[in-house]
Amino acid sequence: MFLFIIFLVGCANAQNYKQAYVVKKGDKVFIELKGRREYLAHNPGDIFSNKAYEDSILIEIQEFKDGVIDGKAIPVKPGYYKYEGNILINKNRLKVDLLINNTDDKILSPSGWNGEYILKLKE
């Protein structure tokens, strides 16, 4: 039970920033999401240390336009689990509703990046 409480306290402060960016790198287009994550607690004193870091993810998309992007169409690096679910782009709004398809354990887990964002073009 104590380890479960440590896990909850460590994950409870994860926060995704509300701003998302469209990033163009060469001929590829990405959605960039950022957030604040707490370091995992390795001993009871770490639980209350409040140390955090900024995390980010680049999600490759075929093209930037309004509509639904099927999670299965999102390319992933070899060795990584594929996505289920979708991403919705509506003007300057982005809604991420992705599941990670863990084929080893045969479970679908919600992405830690799920949520609603305001979308801007990154220059």
C-alpha positions in Angstrom: 0.0 0.0 0.0 2.8 2.4 0.9 4.4 1.9 -2.6 1.1 2.6 -4.2 0.8 5.9 -2.3 4.4 6.9 -3.4 3.4 6.2 -7.0 0.3 8.3 -6.7 2.1 11.2 -5.1 4.9 11.0 -7.7 2.5 11.0 -10.7 -0.1 13.4 -9.3 2.0 16.5 -10.1 2.5 15.6 -13.8 1.1 18.5 -15.8 0.9 19.0 -19.6 1.2 22.6 -20.7 -1.8 23.9 -22.6 0.2 25.1 -25.6 1.0 22.7 -28.4 3.1 23.5 -31.5 3.1 22.4 -35.1 6.8 21.9 -36.0 8.2 21.4 -39.5 11.5 19.7 -39.9 12.5 19.2 -43.5 9.6 17.5 -45.3 8.1 16.1 -42.0 5.4 17.7 -39.8 5.2 17.1 -36.0 3.0 18.1 -33.1 5.1 19.1 -30.2 3.7 18.7 -26.6 5.5 19.7 -23.4 4.8 19.2 -19.8 6.2 19.1 -16.3 7.0 15.8 -14.7 8.1 14.9 -11.2 11.1 12.7 -10.6 10.3 9.3 -9.3 10.7 8.8 -5.6 13.5 6.4 -4.7 13.2 6.8 -0.9 10.6 8.3 1.5 12.4 11.6 1.6 12.1 12.1 -2.2 8.3 12.1 -2.0 8.2 15.7 -0.7 11.3 17.1 -2.5 9.2 18.6 -5.3 11.9 18.2 -7.9 10.6 18.3 -11.5 11.8 18.4 -15.1 10.3 19.5 -18.4 9.4 16.7 -20.7 8.3 16.8 -24.4 7.2 14.6 -27.2 7.2 15.1 -31.0 4.3 13.2 -32.7 4.8 12.9 -36.4 1.7 13.6 -38.5 1.2 13.2 -42.3 0.1 16.8 -42.8 -1.2 19.7 -40.9 -4.9 20.3 -41.6 -8.2 20.3 -39.7 -9.6 16.8 -39.1 -9.0 13.5 -37.3 -5.7 11.7 -37.4 -6.0 8.0 -36.7 -3.5 6.8 -34.1 -2.7 3.8 -36.2 -1.4 6.2 -38.9 1.2 7.8 -36.5 4.7 6.5 -37.2 6.7 5.2 -34.3 10.3 4.3 -33.9 11.3 0.7 -34.2 10.9 -1.0 -30.8 8.2 1.4 -29.6 4.5 0.5 -29.2 2.1 1.8 -31.8 -0.9 4.0 -31.1 -4.6 3.5 -31.1 -7.2 6.3 -30.7 -6.9 9.6 -32.5 -5.8 13.3 -32.6 -8.3 15.9 -33.6 -7.3 19.3 -35.1 -9.9 22.0 -35.3 -8.5 25.4 -36.3 -6.2 26.3 -33.4 -7.5 23.6 -31.1 -5.9 20.2 -30.6 -7.4 17.2 -28.7 -5.1 14.2 -28.1 -6.9 11.0 -27.2 -4.3 8.3 -27.8 -3.8 4.8 -26.4 -0.5 3.0 -26.3 -0.9 -0.5 -27.7 1.3 -2.6 -25.4 1.4 -5.8 -27.5 3.7 -7.6 -24.9 1.1 -7.4 -22.1 -1.9 -7.1 -24.5 -3.2 -3.9 -22.9 -4.1 -0.4 -24.1 -2.8 2.4 -21.9 -3.9 6.0 -22.1 -1.1 8.3 -23.2 0.2 10.7 -20.6 -0.1 13.4 -23.3 -3.9 13.1 -23.7 -5.8 16.3 -23.3 -6.9 19.5 -25.0 -4.4 22.1 -26.2 -4.2 25.5 -28.0 -2.2 24.9 -31.2 0.3 27.3 -32.7 2.8 27.2 -35.6 6.3 27.1 -34.2 8.7 29.3 -36.0 
